[in-house]
Amino acid sequence: MTDQTGIEIYPELLRDWLEAGRAVDVIDIRPSAEYSAWKIPGARNIDVYWAIHANDPGALADYQARAGIPVVLVCFSGQTSLIAARYLRGRGVPAMSLAGGMSRWSLAWNTAEVPLEASSASVIQVRRTGKGCLSYIIGSDGEALVIDASVEPGVYQHLAGVHQWQITQVLDTHIHADHLSRSRQLASSAGAEHLLPRQERTSFAYHGVGDGEVVKVGKARLAVLGTPGHTPESISLVLDGQALFTGDTLFIDNVGRPDLKADLPETTRRAHALYQSLSRLRRLDPRLIVLPCHASQPVAFNGQPLARPLEDVLKSARSLEFDEPAFVDWILSRLPPTPPHFEDIVGLNEAGEFPPFNPVRLEAGANFCAMPGG
């Protein structure tokens, strides 16, 4: 979809092009630091943002379009890129501006199937590519469970319908701070049960699950492990001895941060709890496939799941080499910047509410749930 003039392209169409593997020259004109933190897969940076704002006639003068390849210009909100697109059109290049910019792109998504050799279930990884959120549909014997829903409920219902699954359960591994959970909405629209770790943070009804319990999905079984640290209530789940859904406790290259909505003493307590939780995960079968709730980089439209065997994750995450005191010191000395709007997002997720305005006002931006440099 484009606007009537053809100068703006909507994120939905760009998403479709990228998913289909179409060649597109995506030019991100934001300052390089913003581009490095958060970008569209395959986009390249030409930092002319301030030059365009200064009405510099030489901005993008050196850009050379490739014959037959659509050109899409990107900024944060779609305003400066629209000016840039007009510059290029004045030179005969039929450039387009991404409507709504990176802010609106944060809702774009793609999928990948996760191959599991000996599970009775099929697993689809649903990736919110503009935000790095990873959610999952587990399907078995006509039933489906969704973990950590982060895109529109209709996406999960469509994907489940394609596989002839009925969504019967929706589960969050913890109370999220970086995005608005879509789980309660999805459970309501699908007539499914909403599962959460037992805690006293939320003010709405849910079905509580805890350490040692088993959640059934058709013929598949999810063993619940209490893994506090990122949040006090965080859980992980082992699917049929094949896959390990780790929420924000353990990523494929680093570990979760324990400081969101916590003062220093609470952050320290959570860091100790996180160490113990990671130690527990280290004792699991090293062949388990780690499937986290987030990625720190844009998720490519390549159909390849973001997943690694547990043994590979343990070898690559430097922080897992420390003893407990050193781990806690490392955590406290390297906490990344606090993400914007996280308190508003946490408050809405605890209340089970969804804002009446466009959610990208709160969610747009890079993902900051992981510790840097793992």
MOTAPE-V276984 format. One record per pair of residues at least 12 apart in sequence whose C-alpha atoms are under 10 Angstrom apart, sorted by the first residue. I is the first residue (numbers start at 0). GAP is how many residues later the second one is. D is the distance in whole Angstrom. If there is no record, write none. Layout:
BEGIN
((I	GAP	D) (I	GAP	D))
END
This chain:
BEGIN
((0	12	5) (0	13	8) (0	15	10) (1	12	10) (1	94	9) (1	95	10) (1	96	9) (1	97	9) (2	93	10) (2	96	9) (4	91	10) (5	88	9) (5	89	9) (5	90	7) (5	91	9) (6	65	9) (6	75	8) (6	78	7) (6	79	8) (6	82	9) (6	87	8) (6	88	7) (6	89	5) (6	90	6) (6	91	9) (6	92	9) (7	64	9) (7	65	9) (7	70	9) (7	73	9) (7	74	7) (7	77	9) (7	87	9) (7	88	5) (7	89	5) (7	90	6) (7	91	6) (7	92	9) (8	63	8) (8	64	9) (8	86	10) (8	87	6) (8	88	6) (8	89	5) (8	90	6) (8	91	9) (8	92	10) (9	86	10) (9	87	9) (9	88	6) (9	89	5) (9	90	8) (9	91	9) (9	94	9) (9	95	9) (10	87	7) (10	88	7) (10	89	8) (10	90	8) (10	91	9) (10	93	7) (10	94	6) (10	95	9) (10	96	9) (10	97	7) (11	87	10) (11	92	10) (11	93	8) (11	95	9) (11	96	7) (11	97	9) (12	85	10) (13	12	10) (13	58	9) (13	84	8) (13	91	9) (13	94	9) (14	25	10) (14	90	9) (14	93	7) (14	94	7) (14	95	8) (14	114	10) (14	286	9) (15	92	10) (15	93	10) (15	94	9) (15	285	10) (16	284	10) (17	23	9) (17	24	9) (17	92	9) (17	282	9) (17	283	6) (17	284	9) (18	90	9) (18	91	7) (18	92	9) (18	281	9) (18	282	5) (18	283	8) (18	284	9) (19	281	8) (19	282	9) (20	280	8) (20	281	8) (21	47	9) (21	48	9) (22	19	10) (22	45	9) (22	46	6) (22	47	8) (22	48	10) (23	18	9) (23	19	9) (23	42	10) (23	44	9) (23	45	6) (23	46	5) (23	47	6) (23	48	7) (24	17	8) (24	18	7) (24	19	8) (24	40	8) (24	41	8) (24	44	6) (24	45	6) (24	46	5) (24	47	6) (24	48	8) (24	70	10) (25	14	8) (25	15	9) (25	16	7) (25	17	5) (25	18	6) (25	19	9) (25	43	10) (25	44	8) (25	45	6) (25	46	5) (25	47	6) (25	48	7) (25	69	10) (25	70	10) (25	71	10) (25	72	9) (26	13	9) (26	15	9) (26	16	6) (26	17	5) (26	18	6) (26	19	7) (26	20	9) (26	36	10) (26	44	7) (26	45	6) (26	46	5) (26	47	6) (26	48	9) (26	54	9) (26	68	10) (26	70	10) (27	12	8) (27	15	6) (27	16	6) (27	17	5) (27	18	6) (27	19	7) (27	20	9) (27	21	9) (27	44	8) (27	45	6) (27	46	5) (27	47	6) (27	48	9) (27	53	8) (27	70	10) (27	73	10) (27	74	9) (28	14	10) (28	15	9) (28	16	6) (28	17	5) (28	18	5) (28	19	5) (28	20	5) (28	21	9) (28	22	10) (28	23	9) (28	31	9) (28	44	7) (28	45	6) (28	46	6) (28	47	9) (28	51	8) (28	52	7) (28	55	8) (29	15	7) (29	16	7) (29	17	6) (29	18	7) (29	19	5) (29	20	8) (29	43	10) (29	44	7) (29	45	5) (29	46	7) (29	50	9) (29	51	9) (29	72	10) (30	14	8) (30	15	8) (30	16	5) (30	17	7) (30	18	6) (30	19	8) (30	44	9) (31	12	10) (31	13	7) (31	14	8) (31	15	6) (31	16	9) (31	17	9) (32	14	10) (33	13	10) (33	41	10) (33	42	9) (33	331	9) (33	332	9) (34	12	9) (34	40	9) (34	41	10) (34	67	10) (34	331	10) (35	261	9) (35	330	10) (36	259	9) (36	260	8) (36	261	9) (36	328	8) (36	329	6) (36	330	9) (36	331	10) (37	64	9) (37	68	10) (37	92	8) (37	93	8) (37	94	9) (37	258	9) (37	259	7) (37	260	7) (37	326	10) (37	327	7) (37	328	5) (37	329	8) (38	35	9) (38	36	10) (38	37	10) (38	63	8) (38	66	9) (38	67	10) (38	90	9) (38	91	7) (38	92	9) (38	258	8) (38	259	6) (38	260	10) (38	326	9) (38	327	8) (39	34	9) (39	62	8) (39	65	8) (39	66	9) (39	68	10) (39	89	8) (39	90	7) (39	91	10) (39	257	9) (39	258	6) (39	259	8) (39	260	8) (40	88	8) (40	89	9) (40	256	9) (40	257	6) (40	258	6) (40	259	5) (40	260	7) (40	261	10) (41	256	9) (41	257	10) (41	258	8) (41	259	9) (42	29	9) (42	30	9) (42	31	9) (43	29	10) (43	30	10) (44	28	10) (44	29	9) (45	13	10) (45	14	8) (45	17	9) (45	27	10) (46	12	9) (46	13	9) (47	12	7) (47	32	10) (47	33	10) (47	36	9) (48	26	8) (48	31	7) (48	32	8) (48	35	9) (49	30	9) (51	28	7) (51	29	9) (51	31	8) (51	32	7) (51	35	9) (52	27	7) (52	30	9) (52	31	10) (54	28	9) (56	30	8) (57	29	10) (58	25	8) (58	28	8) (58	29	9) (59	24	8) (59	25	10) (59	27	8) (59	28	8) (60	26	9) (60	27	8) (60	30	9) (62	25	9) (62	30	10) (63	24	10) (63	29	9) (64	23	9) (64	27	10) (64	28	7) (64	29	9) (64	30	9) (65	27	10) (66	26	10) (68	25	10) (68	26	10) (69	23	9) (69	24	8) (69	25	7) (69	26	8) (70	14	9) (70	17	10) (70	22	8) (70	23	7) (70	24	5) (70	25	6) (70	26	8) (70	27	10) (71	13	8) (71	22	9) (71	23	6) (71	24	5) (71	25	6) (71	26	6) (71	27	10) (72	12	7) (72	15	10) (72	22	7) (72	23	6) (72	24	5) (72	25	6) (72	26	10) (72	28	9) (73	22	9) (73	23	6) (73	24	6) (73	25	8) (73	26	9) (73	27	6) (73	28	7) (73	31	10) (74	22	8) (74	23	8) (74	24	9) (74	25	9) (74	26	5) (74	27	6) (74	28	9) (75	22	9) (75	23	10) (75	24	7) (75	25	5) (75	26	5) (75	27	6) (75	28	9) (75	29	9) (75	288	9) (75	289	9) (76	21	9) (76	22	8) (76	23	5) (76	24	4) (76	25	6) (76	26	6) (76	27	8) (76	28	10) (77	19	7) (77	20	6) (77	21	5) (77	22	5) (77	23	4) (77	24	8) (77	25	8) (77	26	9) (78	18	8) (78	19	9) (78	20	8) (78	21	8) (78	22	8) (79	17	9) (79	21	9) (80	14	10) (80	15	8) (80	16	5) (80	17	7) (80	18	9) (80	19	10) (80	20	8) (81	13	9) (81	14	7) (81	15	5) (81	16	8) (81	17	8) (81	19	10) (82	14	8) (83	12	9) (83	13	8) (84	12	6) (84	13	10) (101	28	8) (101	29	10) (101	258	10) (101	262	7) (101	263	8) (102	27	9) (102	28	10) (102	256	10) (102	257	6) (102	258	8) (102	259	10) (102	260	8) (102	261	5) (102	262	7) (103	26	9) (103	254	9) (103	255	9) (103	256	7) (103	257	9) (103	259	10) (103	260	8) (104	23	9) (104	24	8) (104	25	6) (104	26	9) (104	255	9) (104	259	9) (105	22	7) (105	23	7) (105	24	4) (105	25	5) (105	26	9) (105	27	10) (105	45	10) (105	253	10) (105	254	7) (105	257	8) (105	258	6) (105	259	8) (105	260	9) (106	20	10) (106	21	6) (106	22	8) (106	23	6) (106	24	7) (106	26	10) (106	43	9) (106	44	7) (106	45	8) (106	252	9) (106	253	8) (106	256	9) (106	257	9) (107	19	8) (107	20	6) (107	21	6) (107	22	6) (107	23	8) (107	43	8) (107	44	10) (108	17	7) (108	18	5) (108	19	4) (108	20	5) (108	21	7) (108	22	9) (108	23	9) (108	24	9) (108	25	10) (108	41	10) (108	42	8) (108	43	10) (108	46	9) (108	190	9) (108	191	10) (108	192	9) (109	15	8) (109	16	6) (109	17	5) (109	18	7) (109	19	7) (109	20	10) (109	24	10) (109	45	10) (109	189	8) (109	190	8) (109	191	6) (109	192	9) (109	193	8) (110	13	7) (110	14	6) (110	15	5) (110	16	6) (110	17	9) (110	18	9) (110	23	9) (110	24	10) (110	25	9) (110	48	10) (110	188	10) (110	189	10) (110	190	8) (110	191	9) (110	192	6) (110	193	8) (110	194	8) (111	12	6) (111	13	5) (111	14	7) (111	15	8) (111	24	10) (111	189	9) (111	190	8) (111	191	4) (111	192	6) (111	193	5) (111	194	8) (112	12	6) (112	13	9) (112	23	10) (112	24	10) (112	190	7) (112	191	7) (112	192	6) (112	193	10) (113	22	10) (113	24	10) (113	129	9) (113	175	9) (113	177	9) (113	189	9) (113	190	8) (113	191	6) (113	192	9) (113	193	8) (114	127	10) (114	128	10) (114	174	10) (114	190	9) (115	123	10) (115	124	10) (115	126	7) (115	127	8) (115	172	10) (115	173	8) (116	125	8) (117	122	8) (117	123	8) (117	124	7) (118	21	9) (118	100	9) (118	101	7) (118	102	9) (118	120	8) (118	121	6) (118	122	8) (118	123	6) (118	124	9) (119	18	10) (119	19	9) (119	20	6) (119	21	8) (119	97	10) (119	98	9) (119	99	6) (119	100	6) (119	101	9) (119	119	9) (119	120	8) (119	122	10) (120	16	10) (120	17	6) (120	18	5) (120	19	5) (120	20	8) (120	22	10) (120	23	9) (120	96	8) (120	97	8) (120	98	7) (120	99	6) (120	100	9) (120	118	8) (120	119	8) (121	15	8) (121	16	6) (121	17	5) (121	18	7) (121	19	10) (121	22	9) (121	41	10) (121	98	9) (122	13	7) (122	14	6) (122	15	5) (122	16	6) (122	17	9) (122	21	9) (122	22	10) (122	23	10) (122	116	10) (122	120	10) (123	12	6) (123	13	5) (123	14	7) (123	15	8) (123	22	9) (123	32	10) (123	35	9) (123	36	9) (123	181	9) (124	12	7) (124	13	9) (124	21	10) (124	22	10) (124	166	9) (124	167	10) (124	168	10) (124	178	9) (124	179	9) (124	180	7) (124	181	8) (124	182	10) (125	20	10) (125	21	10) (125	22	10) (125	23	9) (125	24	9) (125	25	8) (125	29	9) (125	30	8) (125	33	10) (125	179	9) (126	23	9) (126	24	9) (126	166	9) (126	167	9) (126	168	9) (126	171	9) (126	172	7) (126	173	9) (126	174	9) (126	178	9) (126	179	9) (127	21	10) (127	22	7) (127	23	7) (127	166	9) (127	167	10) (127	170	9) (127	171	8) (128	166	9) (128	168	9) (128	169	5) (128	170	5) (128	171	7) (128	172	8) (129	167	9) (129	168	6) (129	169	7) (129	170	10) (129	234	8) (129	235	8) (129	236	8) (129	237	9) (130	19	10) (130	47	9) (130	48	9) (130	163	9) (130	164	8) (130	165	9) (130	166	8) (130	167	7) (130	168	9) (130	232	8) (130	233	7) (130	234	7) (130	235	6) (130	236	6) (130	237	10) (131	161	9) (131	162	5) (131	163	5) (131	164	6) (131	165	6) (131	166	6) (131	167	6) (131	233	10) (131	234	8) (131	235	6) (131	236	10) (132	15	9) (132	16	9) (132	17	7) (132	18	9) (132	45	9) (132	46	8) (132	159	9) (132	160	6) (132	161	5) (132	162	6) (132	163	9) (132	164	10) (132	165	9) (132	166	9) (132	234	8) (133	13	9) (133	14	8) (133	15	8) (133	16	8) (133	17	9) (133	113	9) (133	157	8) (133	158	7) (133	159	5) (133	160	5) (133	161	7) (133	165	9) (133	171	10) (133	172	9) (134	12	6) (134	13	5) (134	14	6) (134	15	7) (134	16	9) (134	21	10) (134	37	10) (134	110	10) (134	112	9) (134	156	9) (134	157	8) (134	158	6) (134	159	8) (135	12	7) (135	13	7) (135	14	10) (135	20	9) (135	34	10) (135	35	10) (135	109	9) (135	155	9) (135	156	10) (135	157	9) (136	12	9) (136	19	7) (136	20	10) (136	22	8) (136	23	8) (136	28	10) (136	30	9) (136	33	9) (137	22	9) (137	27	9) (137	29	9) (137	31	10) (137	79	8) (137	80	10) (137	82	9) (137	84	10) (137	101	9) (138	21	8) (138	24	8) (138	25	9) (138	26	6) (138	27	8) (138	28	8) (138	78	7) (138	79	8) (138	80	9) (138	81	8) (139	23	10) (139	24	10) (139	25	8) (139	26	10) (139	76	10) (139	77	6) (139	78	5) (139	79	6) (139	80	6) (139	81	10) (140	23	9) (140	24	8) (140	25	10) (140	76	8) (140	77	5) (140	78	6) (140	79	8) (141	18	9) (141	19	10) (141	21	8) (141	22	6) (141	23	5) (141	24	6) (141	25	9) (141	26	10) (141	75	9) (141	76	7) (141	77	9) (142	17	9) (142	20	10) (142	21	8) (142	22	5) (142	23	5) (142	24	6) (142	25	6) (142	26	9) (142	73	10) (142	74	6) (142	75	5) (142	76	9) (142	77	10) (143	12	10) (143	13	10) (143	16	7) (143	19	10) (143	20	9) (143	21	6) (143	22	6) (143	23	4) (143	24	6) (143	25	7) (143	26	9) (143	48	10) (143	72	10) (143	73	6) (143	74	8) (143	76	10) (144	15	9) (144	20	9) (144	21	9) (144	22	6) (144	23	6) (144	24	5) (144	25	5) (144	26	7) (144	47	9) (144	48	9) (144	49	10) (144	50	10) (144	70	10) (144	71	9) (144	72	7) (144	73	9) (145	14	10) (145	21	7) (145	22	9) (145	23	7) (145	24	5) (145	25	6) (145	26	8) (145	37	8) (145	40	9) (145	41	9) (145	46	10) (145	48	10) (145	49	10) (146	22	9) (146	23	6) (146	24	5) (146	25	6) (146	26	7) (146	36	8) (146	48	9) (146	90	10) (146	98	9) (146	100	9) (146	146	9) (147	22	8) (147	23	6) (147	24	5) (147	25	6) (147	26	8) (147	27	10) (147	28	9) (147	33	7) (147	34	8) (147	35	7) (147	48	10) (147	99	8) (147	144	10) (147	145	7) (147	146	10) (148	21	8) (148	22	8) (148	23	7) (148	30	10) (148	31	9) (148	32	6) (148	33	5) (148	34	5) (148	35	9) (148	36	9) (148	37	8) (148	38	10) (148	144	10) (149	26	10) (149	29	7) (149	30	7) (149	31	6) (149	32	5) (149	33	7) (149	36	10) (149	143	10) (150	28	10) (150	29	9) (150	30	8) (150	31	7) (150	32	9) (150	35	10) (151	29	10) (151	30	7) (151	31	9) (151	33	9) (151	34	8) (152	29	7) (152	30	8) (152	31	9) (152	32	7) (152	33	5) (152	34	9) (152	35	10) (152	36	8) (152	37	9) (153	31	10) (153	32	8) (153	35	9) (153	36	9) (154	31	10) (155	30	8) (155	34	10) (156	29	8) (156	32	9) (156	33	7) (164	53	10) (165	24	8) (165	25	10) (165	26	9) (166	19	9) (166	20	8) (166	22	10) (166	23	6) (166	24	8) (166	25	6) (166	26	9) (166	50	10) (167	19	8) (167	22	7) (167	23	7) (167	24	4) (167	25	6) (167	26	9) (167	49	8) (167	50	10) (168	14	9) (168	17	9) (168	18	7) (168	21	9) (168	22	9) (168	23	5) (168	24	5) (168	25	6) (168	26	7) (168	38	10) (168	46	9) (168	47	9) (168	48	8) (169	12	10) (169	13	6) (169	14	8) (169	15	10) (169	16	7) (169	17	6) (169	18	10) (169	20	9) (169	21	10) (169	22	7) (169	23	6) (169	24	5) (169	25	6) (169	26	9) (170	12	7) (170	13	9) (170	16	9) (170	22	8) (170	23	6) (170	24	5) (170	25	6) (170	26	9) (170	35	10) (170	36	9) (170	37	10) (170	38	9) (170	44	10) (171	12	9) (171	22	8) (171	23	7) (171	24	5) (171	25	8) (171	62	9) (171	63	9) (171	75	8) (171	121	10) (172	22	9) (172	23	7) (172	24	7) (172	36	10) (172	51	10) (172	53	10) (172	54	10) (172	58	10) (172	60	8) (172	61	6) (172	62	5) (172	63	7) (172	64	8) (172	72	9) (172	73	8) (172	74	6) (172	75	8) (172	76	10) (172	120	9) (173	22	7) (173	23	7) (173	24	10) (173	25	10) (173	54	9) (173	56	9) (173	57	7) (173	58	8) (173	59	6) (173	60	5) (173	61	7) (173	62	9) (173	73	7) (173	74	8) (173	75	10) (174	21	8) (174	22	9) (174	24	10) (174	26	8) (174	27	8) (174	55	10) (174	56	8) (174	57	9) (174	58	8) (174	59	8) (174	170	10) (174	171	7) (174	172	10) (174	173	10) (174	174	7) (174	175	7) (175	54	10) (175	55	9) (175	58	10) (175	71	10) (175	72	9) (175	84	10) (175	117	10) (175	166	9) (175	169	8) (175	170	6) (175	171	10) (175	172	10) (175	173	7) (175	174	9) (175	193	9) (176	54	10) (176	83	7) (176	84	9) (176	162	9) (176	164	9) (176	165	5) (176	166	7) (176	167	9) (176	168	6) (176	169	5) (176	170	9) (176	171	10) (176	172	8) (176	173	10) (176	186	10) (176	191	9) (176	192	8) (177	82	10) (177	116	10) (177	161	8) (177	162	9) (177	163	8) (177	164	6) (177	165	9) (177	166	10) (177	167	7) (177	168	8) (177	184	9) (177	185	7) (177	186	9) (177	187	9) (177	188	9) (177	189	7) (177	190	7) (177	191	7) (178	162	10) (178	163	8) (178	165	10) (178	166	6) (178	167	8) (178	169	10) (178	170	9) (178	180	9) (178	181	9) (178	183	8) (178	184	6) (178	185	9) (178	188	9) (179	162	10) (179	164	9) (179	165	6) (179	166	8) (179	167	10) (179	168	7) (179	169	6) (179	172	9) (179	173	9) (179	174	7) (179	175	9) (179	179	8) (179	180	10) (179	182	8) (179	183	7) (180	164	9) (180	165	9) (180	167	9) (180	168	6) (180	169	10) (180	171	8) (180	172	9) (180	173	8) (181	167	9) (181	170	9) (181	171	10) (181	172	8) (182	12	9) (182	13	10) (182	166	10) (182	169	9) (183	20	10) (183	21	10) (183	22	9) (183	165	9) (183	168	7) (183	169	8) (183	170	9) (184	167	9) (184	168	9) (184	169	8) (192	13	8) (192	14	7) (193	12	6) (193	13	6) (193	14	9) (194	12	5) (194	13	6) (194	14	7) (194	20	10) (195	12	5) (195	13	6) (195	14	9) (195	37	9) (195	38	9) (195	39	9) (196	12	5) (196	13	6) (196	14	9) (196	27	9) (196	29	9) (196	35	10) (196	36	6) (196	37	7) (196	38	7) (196	39	10) (197	12	6) (197	13	10) (197	35	7) (197	36	9) (197	37	10) (198	33	8) (198	34	6) (198	35	10) (199	33	9) (199	150	9) (200	32	9) (200	145	10) (200	146	10) (200	148	9) (200	149	6) (200	150	9) (201	144	10) (201	145	9) (201	146	10) (201	147	8) (201	148	4) (201	149	6) (201	150	7) (202	146	9) (202	147	6) (202	148	5) (202	149	7) (202	150	10) (203	145	10) (203	146	8) (203	147	7) (203	148	6) (203	149	9) (204	147	9) (208	15	8) (208	16	10) (208	17	10) (208	26	9) (209	13	10) (209	14	6) (209	15	7) (209	16	7) (209	23	9) (209	24	10) (209	25	8) (209	26	10) (210	12	8) (210	13	5) (210	14	5) (210	15	5) (210	16	9) (210	24	8) (210	25	9) (210	26	9) (211	12	6) (211	13	6) (211	14	8) (212	12	8) (212	13	10) (212	24	10) (213	23	9) (213	24	9) (213	25	10) (214	22	9) (214	23	10) (214	24	9) (215	23	10) (216	22	10) (218	21	10) (219	19	7) (219	20	6) (220	16	9) (220	17	8) (220	18	6) (220	19	6) (220	20	9) (221	14	9) (221	15	6) (221	16	5) (221	17	5) (221	18	7) (221	19	9) (221	21	9) (221	22	9) (221	23	9) (222	13	8) (222	14	5) (222	15	5) (222	16	7) (222	17	8) (222	18	9) (222	21	9) (223	12	6) (223	13	5) (223	14	7) (223	15	9) (223	21	10) (224	12	6) (224	13	8) (224	19	10) (224	20	10) (224	21	9) (224	52	9) (224	55	9) (224	56	9) (225	51	8) (225	54	9) (226	19	8) (226	20	9) (226	21	10) (226	22	7) (226	23	10) (226	46	8) (226	47	7) (226	48	9) (226	49	8) (226	50	5) (226	51	8) (226	52	10) (226	53	8) (226	54	8) (227	20	10) (227	21	8) (227	30	9) (227	42	7) (227	43	9) (227	44	9) (227	45	6) (227	46	6) (227	47	9) (227	48	8) (227	49	6) (227	50	9) (228	19	9) (228	20	7) (228	27	8) (228	28	8) (228	29	6) (228	30	9) (228	38	9) (228	39	10) (228	40	8) (228	41	5) (228	42	6) (228	43	7) (228	44	5) (228	45	4) (228	46	8) (228	47	8) (228	48	7) (228	49	9) (229	17	9) (229	18	6) (229	19	6) (229	20	9) (229	25	9) (229	26	6) (229	27	5) (229	28	4) (229	29	7) (229	30	8) (229	37	9) (229	40	7) (229	41	8) (229	43	9) (229	44	7) (229	47	10) (229	139	9) (229	140	9) (230	17	9) (230	18	9) (230	25	9) (230	26	9) (230	27	6) (230	28	8) (230	29	8) (230	30	9) (230	31	9) (230	36	10) (230	39	7) (230	40	10) (230	42	9) (230	43	9) (231	26	9) (231	34	10) (231	37	10) (231	38	7) (231	41	8) (231	42	9) (233	12	9) (233	13	7) (233	14	8) (233	15	7) (233	40	10) (233	43	10) (234	12	7) (234	13	9) (234	14	8) (234	42	9) (235	12	9) (235	13	8) (235	14	9) (235	41	10) (235	45	9) (235	55	10) (235	56	9) (236	54	10) (237	46	10) (237	50	8) (237	51	9) (237	52	9) (238	49	9) (238	50	10) (239	48	10) (240	43	9) (240	44	8) (240	46	9) (240	47	7) (240	48	9) (241	43	9) (241	45	8) (241	46	5) (241	47	6) (241	48	9) (241	67	10) (242	42	10) (242	44	9) (242	45	5) (242	46	5) (242	47	6) (242	48	7) (242	64	9) (242	65	10) (242	66	9) (242	67	9) (243	37	9) (243	40	9) (243	41	10) (243	43	10) (243	44	6) (243	45	6) (243	46	5) (243	47	6) (243	48	8) (243	63	10) (243	64	10) (243	65	9) (243	66	8) (244	43	10) (244	44	8) (244	45	6) (244	46	5) (244	47	6) (244	48	8) (244	62	10) (245	35	9) (245	44	7) (245	45	6) (245	46	5) (245	47	7) (245	48	10) (246	43	10) (246	44	8) (246	45	5) (246	46	4) (246	47	8) (247	43	10) (247	44	6) (247	45	6) (247	46	7) (247	47	10) (247	121	7) (247	122	7) (248	25	7) (248	26	10) (248	28	8) (248	29	8) (248	32	10) (248	43	8) (248	44	9) (248	45	10) (248	120	9) (248	121	9) (249	24	9) (249	27	9) (249	28	7) (249	31	9) (249	40	8) (249	41	9) (249	42	7) (249	43	9) (249	44	9) (249	60	10) (249	63	9) (249	64	10) (249	67	9) (249	120	9) (249	121	10) (249	124	10) (250	39	8) (250	40	8) (250	41	5) (250	42	8) (250	43	7) (250	44	7) (250	45	9) (250	55	10) (250	56	9) (250	57	9) (250	59	10) (250	62	8) (250	66	9) (250	118	10) (250	119	8) (250	120	10) (250	123	9) (251	37	10) (251	38	7) (251	39	8) (251	40	7) (251	42	9) (251	43	8) (251	44	10) (251	54	8) (251	55	7) (251	56	6) (251	57	9) (251	58	8) (251	60	8) (251	61	6) (251	62	9) (251	64	9) (251	65	8) (251	122	9) (252	42	9) (252	43	9) (252	54	10) (252	55	9) (252	59	9) (252	60	6) (252	61	9) (252	62	9) (252	63	6) (252	64	6) (252	65	9) (252	117	9) (252	118	10) (252	119	9) (252	120	8) (252	121	6) (253	41	10) (253	42	9) (253	59	8) (253	60	9) (253	62	8) (253	63	5) (253	64	8) (253	65	8) (253	66	9) (253	116	7) (253	117	6) (253	118	7) (253	119	7) (253	120	4) (254	19	9) (254	20	10) (254	23	9) (254	37	10) (254	58	10) (254	62	8) (254	63	10) (254	64	8) (254	65	9) (254	76	10) (254	114	9) (254	115	6) (254	116	6) (254	117	8) (254	118	9) (254	119	6) (255	15	10) (255	18	8) (255	38	10) (255	75	10) (255	112	9) (255	113	6) (255	114	4) (255	115	6) (255	116	9) (255	118	9) (256	13	9) (256	14	8) (256	17	9) (256	74	8) (256	75	10) (256	77	10) (256	78	7) (256	79	8) (256	111	8) (256	112	6) (256	113	5) (256	114	5) (256	115	9) (257	12	6) (257	13	6) (257	14	9) (257	15	9) (257	16	7) (257	73	8) (257	74	9) (257	77	9) (257	111	9) (257	112	9) (257	113	9) (258	12	8) (258	72	9) (258	73	9) (258	76	8) (258	77	10) (258	79	9) (258	110	10) (259	78	7) (259	79	9) (259	82	8) (259	83	8) (259	86	9) (259	108	10) (259	109	9) (260	77	10) (260	81	8) (260	82	7) (260	85	8) (263	68	9) (266	61	9) (266	64	9) (266	65	8) (267	60	7) (267	61	9) (267	63	9) (267	64	7) (268	59	9) (269	58	9) (270	53	9) (270	54	10) (270	56	8) (270	57	6) (270	58	9) (270	59	10) (270	60	7) (270	61	8) (271	52	7) (271	53	8) (271	55	8) (271	56	6) (271	57	10) (271	59	10) (272	51	10) (272	55	10) (273	50	10) (273	53	9) (273	54	9) (274	44	10) (274	45	8) (274	47	9) (274	48	9) (274	49	6) (274	50	9) (274	52	7) (274	53	8) (275	48	8) (277	36	10) (277	42	8) (278	41	8) (278	45	10) (280	29	9) (280	33	10) (281	28	8) (281	29	8) (281	31	10) (281	32	7) (281	38	9) (283	26	8) (283	27	10) (284	24	10) (284	25	8) (284	26	8) (285	23	7) (285	24	5) (285	25	5) (285	26	8) (285	27	9) (285	28	9) (286	21	9) (286	22	5) (286	23	6) (286	24	6) (286	25	9) (287	19	10) (287	20	8) (287	21	6) (287	22	6) (287	23	8) (288	17	10) (288	18	6) (288	19	5) (288	20	4) (288	21	6) (288	22	9) (288	23	10) (288	24	10) (289	16	9) (289	17	6) (289	18	5) (289	19	6) (289	20	6) (289	21	9) (289	22	10) (289	23	8) (290	14	9) (290	15	7) (290	16	5) (290	17	8) (290	18	9) (290	19	9) (291	14	8) (291	15	8) (291	16	10) (292	76	10) (293	12	9) (293	73	8) (293	74	9) (293	75	8) (293	76	8) (294	72	8) (294	73	10) (294	74	9) (294	75	8) (295	70	8) (295	71	6) (295	72	8) (295	73	8) (295	74	7) (295	75	10) (295	76	9) (296	69	8) (296	70	8) (297	68	9) (297	69	10) (312	61	10) (315	58	8) (316	56	8) (316	57	5) (317	55	8) (317	56	6) (318	12	9) (318	52	10) (318	54	9) (318	55	6) (319	54	8) (329	41	10) (330	40	8) (330	41	10) (330	43	10) (333	37	7) (333	38	7) (333	39	9) (334	33	10) (334	35	9) (334	36	7) (334	37	8) (335	32	7) (335	33	9) (335	34	8) (335	35	7) (335	36	7) (336	31	8) (337	30	8) (337	31	9) (338	24	10) (338	26	9) (338	27	8) (338	28	8) (338	29	6) (338	30	9) (339	22	8) (339	23	9) (339	24	9) (339	25	8) (339	26	10) (339	28	10) (340	20	9) (340	21	6) (340	22	8) (340	23	10) (341	20	8) (341	21	9) (341	26	10) (342	19	10) (343	18	8) (344	14	10) (344	17	7) (344	18	8))
END
